[in-house]
């Protein structure tokens, strides 16, 4: 798997890091939106006095 092109390996690793960062950001925002919707639904389900 060792390729003689060193810059290509560096670029590939950087792209992999960017993809991992985007996945983490996507999961974070997905969880954040899910929590916001759940809290909003729970607050709506509570009857206000």
Secondary structure, DSSP 8 states (H G I E B T S, - for coil): ---S-HHHHHHHHHHHHHHHHHHHHHHHHHHHHHHHHHHHHHHHHS---
